[in-house]
Amino acid sequence: MVARDHFLWMDVTDGVALVEYEASAMALSGSGDLHSAVDELLTYDWLPVEGQDFRVQYDGVTVNGVGQESEVFYAIRTSE
C-alpha cells in the first residue's frame, strides 16, 4: 500500500507493507525493476532519522493566562 501525505506506521503483515508515496516514486524511478524497488523500500532507509533529518522540541505559548506546550518537529537543514 502506498500512502500519500500522512500515514500511520504499520509493520509488514501478511505480505502487505505500507510505504510513503514520494519514497516509492523515487525507488521506482531509480530502479531497473519492480522487485529491486520493493526490496529497497522494505529496508525503510527512506524514513527520516531523529537528530539527523529532524529534531523535536517542545514549544509553549500562553494566551490570557492559559498555557499550552506542544511537541514540534523541525527539519534539520543540510548544506547540500
N, C-alpha and C positions, 0 to 999 in steps of 0.2 A: 504494500500500500504506500502510495506517495502522498504526503501531506503538504498542503500549500499553507503558508503563513505559520500559524502556531500549531504545535501538536504535543500530545501527552506521551511521555516515554512509555514504551512497551517492549518487553523482551520478545525475541523471536519465539513464537509458539505455533506448533502445527504447520511449520513451513511458511508462516506469514510474518513478514518483517515490516516495520514502519520506518520510512526514511523521509527526509526533507526534500522538497521539490528542487531547489537550486543545486543541492549536492547531487541529486540523481541526474539532473540535466548535465552537470559538469562531468560526472563519471561516464555518462553515455556518450557525450561528445568527444571525450578524450580516450575512449577505449575502442579497440578493434571489434569487440563482440559483446553481446549482452551478458554472457556468463562471467567474463572478466569484470565488467562494470558492476554486476551484482555482488561478486566476491569482494570488490573494493569497497562498495557501500557497506557491506556487512562487517567490515573491520571497525566501523564507526569512527575512523580517524578524521572525518569531516566535522565532527561535533566540536564546538568551542571548548576551550580549556580555561578554567578559572585561574587567574593570575598570569595567564599568557595572552588570551584573547579578550578577556573581560575581568573586571573587578566588581565586587559587591560592597556597597556602602549603605548605611542606614542614614537617611536624611530626615530631619524633623522640621515641622512647621507649626506655628501657633497662630490661631485666629480667635480673637475675642476671649483669650484666656484658656482656650482649649487646644491641647497639643496632640499631634499625631506624628508618628515616626514610621517611615516606610522603607522597605528594602528596595534599593535602586541598583540596576546593573549598568555599568559604564563600560563602553568599548575601550580597549587599550589600543591606541594608535601606534602603528609601526611606521618606520621611515622608508618603507619600500616604495 
